[in-house]
Amino acid sequence: MGCVCSTPPNPNKVDMTHFTLLRTIGKGGFGTVTAVMKESEPFRGKYFAIKKLAKCQLIESSSGIKVAWRERNILQMIDSPFLPKLHWAFQDEACLYLVMDFLSGGDIGYLIKQKKRIEVDLARYYAAEIALGMQRVGQELHEKKIVYRDLKPANVLLDKRGHCHIIDFGIASILDEKNNYKACGDAGTPGYQSPEMCNGDSYQFEPDFFAYGITIYQMLAGVRPFDDNTHTLKCNCVPRSWKHVPQDAQDLITKLLDPNPAKRLCDWRAVKNHAFFRECDWAKLARCEGDGPFVPDPDIANFPIECNAEALLMPEPDKPIKDQTIFQGYTYEGHKKQALDVPAGGKAIVDHTLPNSAPPSNPGHAVASPEGSAVPADRTTAVP
């Protein structure tokens, strides 16, 4: 049963008075994600997902402010069927709020846990949509020298028709000329990081392809390919078993998991041309027409029940912060096609702040996910 705000909808701006809270569907390091229904026009009666970030936690983290701005601006910047649309961003004295499409099918990581593993044809379909999404996102991000760094099943959500959407851009990194357009650091989620990340080497977009290989393997086998994330990767990248993984998928995964980033398959066009995808109609897939091969059941909860139970039993009080100028300009209304104020070089895309409100210089941990927390990016040099 939803919780209706007792205050009438604010006629001057969109805020939490315009929404009925339904249930908590996710919890991260800085806040929660809640399914809601809009109580006012436009879109009255439509379901959305609201990501709520606690300002007090953001400012206590060494990179929390950057994480908040980064995700908001990237979602505003990219218009893709493979990303959730950002409809509004607003704030109060205690929290930031991102209002996005409600993706009712849950994440692929949770689906793997429910099914134990995903059948080959369905895994191929998801892998194809993820490739299209990463290619589209990659084209727009890479033009602005940004690397995603957190691809994993838990960051791929399904909509009600069974199509994939890539989420969580809080730890994307900007590649600047000062560092020869390379990043270094182990930002990301343990179990999905590439060898160059674990070794502290520099990289560009190669880690995204490595994580893609792990994601395909996990869908097919039901588990990640490696026992641990550091020692194993520094020695070799050989999966523990190829059981349930067909031969053509083995070949693709092997190329994606090459420990040498210079030899790794790091081209989305080449990925799409691989034999594993020989029967894919890429033009049709790109249009997201019709339903996917698996349509999530709308009558069951496709999200871990623990998230909602914890939010109900142990609610965290909202604590206002003193300096409200830190997040000045965060508000966004998607239907007004608000433009980003991006200076030359595109840095505001990830680190948008106003004068005298610069975030701390040392990056830190990013928002946690059901699959595991993104680790501290203490050695990341690409984001000043």
N, C-alpha and C positions, 0 to 999 in steps of 0.2 A: 504494500500500500504506500502511496506516495505521501510526501510531506509538503503541504501547500504553505507557502509563505503567507503570514497573516497581514503583511503590508500590501496594499494595492500596487499594481505595476507602476513604476515610475514613468510618467508621461514624457519626460525630457530625455531619457537615455535608457539603453538596455543595461540591466543589472540583474542580480539574483531574484528580484521581485517579479521578474517576468517568467520564472520557471518553477515547475513542480518537481521536486526531487523524487526519484523513483527508487534507485538502489545504487550502491557503490559497486563498481565493476573492476576497479583496479586501484592499487596503492603503490606509491613510489617513495623515494627518499625525501621529496619535498612536498608531497601532498597526495591527493586522491583523484580518481576519475569517477564521475557519477553519471548515470543515465538520467535524463530529465525530459520533461515535456514542456513546450512553450505554451504559456497561458495568454499570450497577446499576439496581435498582428504586427508584422507579417509572420507567417508560418505558425499560426495558432494551431495547437494540437499535434504538431510535428515533434518527433523525438530527436534529441541531440545528446552529445556527450560533453560534459564540462570537466575540463582538467583544472583543478584548483591547486594553486601553489602558495604555500605559506611564506609570506615575506620574511618573517623572522628567521625561518630556516634558510632561506635563500641568502640573506645577508651574513649569516653565520658561517656559511660555506665559502671556501676561498674562490669558488667559481660559480656559485649559485646564481648570481645576477647575470653572468654571461649565458648560462644555460637557459634562463628564462627568456632573455631577449633573442637568443639564437633560434629557438624553436618557433617563437611567435613570428619572427621575420622571415624565416625560411618557408613556413606554411603560407604566409601572405604572398611570398614571391612566386611560388610554383603552383601553376594550375595544371593538375594532372589527374586523370581518372584513377591513378594508383596511389594517390595520397588523399587523406581525409581533407575535406574543404574546411578552411577556417572561416566561420561566419562572423564571429565577434570576438574581440578581446577587450576586457574591462577589468577594473580593479576597485577594491575598497581599501580602507586603511590597513587591513590585515592580510589580504590575499590578492593574488592575480588569478584571472579566470580566462581560459581559452574555450570557446564554444565551437565544437566541430561536429561533423557528421557522426551520428551514432552507428557504429559498425556492429550490428547485433549478432554476427556469427562467431564472435570470440576470436582469439588468436590461434595460430597454427600450432604453437607450442602446447596449448591446452588441448587442442584436437589430437595431437600425437599422444598425450597422456591418456585421453579417453579411448582412443582406438588401438593403442600400443604401437602401431606403426601405420603408415598410410600406403594404400595399394599403389602400384606402379603408375597406372594411368592418371590417377588423381594427383600423385606427387609430381608427375611430369607437367600436368596442367598448372599446378601452383608454381613450380619452378619456372615455367614459361612466363607466367604473369609477373613473378618477381623479377625475372630478367628484363621484361619490358618496363616495369616500374623503375628498376635501377638504371636502365638505359636512359629513360626519360628524365629521371631525377639527375642522373649523372651528367647528361648533356647540359642541363641548366646549372647544376652545382659546379661541374668541372669548368665551365666557361668562366665562373667566378672564383675558380681555384679553391673549391671546398670539397672535402672528402667526408663521407657519411660516418663510417667507423663503428656502426652498431647494428649491422644486419644479423638477425637471428629469428627463429620461428616465433618467439614471443613478440617481436616487433612487426609481424605481418598479421593484420586483422582481416577477417572476412566480413563482407557486407551481407545483407539479407538475401542476395542472389547468389552468393558464393564466390564473389570476386575478391582478389587480394588488394590490400592497401598497406603501404609501408608507413610506419609511424616512428615517433621519437627521434627528433633531430637535435636534441640538446647537446650532444657531444660531437657534432660535426666540427671540423677544424678548417680554418682558413689557411691556405698556403701562400706565403708572401715572398716577395723578391729577396728580402733580407736573408731568408733561409733557403734560397735557391728553389723556392716553390716545393719544399718538402716539410713534412712533419716528423717528429720522433717522440715516442712515448707509448705507454701501454694503455691508453684510454680505450674503453670498450668493455665488453663483458667477458669475464674468464670463461674459457671453453670455446670462444669464437675468435680469439685474437690470433693474428698471424705470427710466424716466427720472428719476422723483423720487428714486430711490436714487442714481443717478449725479450728480444735481445737488445732492445734499446736502439735499434738502427733507424735510419731515416727512411721515409716512404712517401709515396704519393697516393694513388688510388688502389694499389695492389691489395691491401687488407680487405677491401670490400669483396673482392673476388674469392679470397680465401674463405671468408665467412659464408659466402654463397655456397661454396663446396661443402662446408660443414652442414649447412642448412639442408641441402639436397640429401646428403647422407642420413641426417637425423630423421627426415621424413620417411625415408625408405626402410631404415634399420630400427628406428624407434629410440635410438640413443645417439649421443655424439660419438665421433670416430675415435677419440683419444681419451685415455684415462685421466690425464691431468693437462694443465694448460701451459706449463713452463718447461719442466724437464723433458717431457716427451717431444715437444715441439722443437726444442733446441737440438735434440738428437736426430729425430726423423719425424715424418708426417705420415706414417703408414697406418691406415685404419686397423682396428683390432680384429675386424672380421668383415667379409663381404657378403655374409648371409643376407638374403632378401634383396640384394642389390644386383640388378641385371647387368650384363656385360657392358652394354653401351654406357650405362650410368657410371659404372666403375671407371671407364676410360675418361669420361668427363670429369668426375670427381678427382681422379688422380692428377689430371692436368690443372685443376683449380687449386689443389692442395700441394702443389710443388713448393718445397721449402725455399727455393731460390726465386725471389720475386721477379728476377730478370727472365726466368724461364716459364714462369706461371702463365696460364691462360688469363689474360687481362684485357679482353676485348669483347664487348657484348655482342657485336656482330658475329664474331667467331663462335661465341657460345651458342647463339641462335642457329648457326649453321652446323652444329654438332649432330652426330647421328642419333643421339638420345632424343632430339627434337625433330626428327625427320618427318613426322606426320603432322606437325603443328602448322596450322594456318595462321601465320603471324599477323596478317592484315586483319583477320577477323578477331583475333585475340586482342589486338590493339584497340578495337572499337568497343570492347566490353559488351558485346551484344548478347541479349538473352541471359539465361541462367547458366551458372557453372555446372560441372558434372555432379557436384555435391551441394545441395541447398540446405543450409542450417535450419534445424527445426525451430520455428518461432515460438513454440509452446514450452520449450525447456530453457533453462539457464545455461548459456554458453560461456559463462565466466565462473571462476572459482568462488564458491559460496563463502569461503573464509574471508574474502575482502569485505563483503557486506556485513557479515557477522561482527568482524572486528570494528568496523565503523559504527555499528549500532551499540556494541557493548563497551567500546573504549574510544568514544569520540574525543578528538583533540580540540581544545578551545582555540579560537582564533585570537592571536595576539597582535594588536596594531604596532607598527614601528613608528619611530619619531620622524625620521627623514623620509618624507613622501616624494621628494624630488628625484630619488634614485630611479623611479619607474615613470617619470613624467613622459608622456607621449606614447604610453603602452596601448591606449585605447585604439580599437580598430573596428570598423563596420564594413564587412565584406561587400554588401550590396551597394555601397557607395563607391566601390573601386578606388579606395584610398591608395595613394602612391607612396612608395617608400622613399624616404629622403636619404639616398645613398650617394656618398661622395665618390670621387674618382678612386678606382681600385676596388670598390665594392665592399669595403670593410664593414660598413654599417649593417650588412646582411647578417653577420653573426654577432657583432659587438656594438649594437646600436645604443649609445648613451648620449646624454646631453652634457654640456660643459659643467664642470664641478660635480659630476655624478658618476665619474669613471669607476668601474668595478675593480676589485682587487686584482693584482697582476698575476697571481699564481693560480692556475687552473686546479680544479679539485674534482670530487666525485659528482657524477651525474645522477639523473633520476633512476631509481631502481625499477626493475621489471619483474613480472612473475617468473621469468626464466633465470633471474639472477641479477645482481647489481652491476652497473657499469663501474669499473674500477677507477681509482683516482688517476688523473692525467697529470701528475705532478711534474713529469719530465717533458710535457708537450711544449715544443718551442714555436709551433706554427701560430698559436693564438697569443698575441701579446697581452 
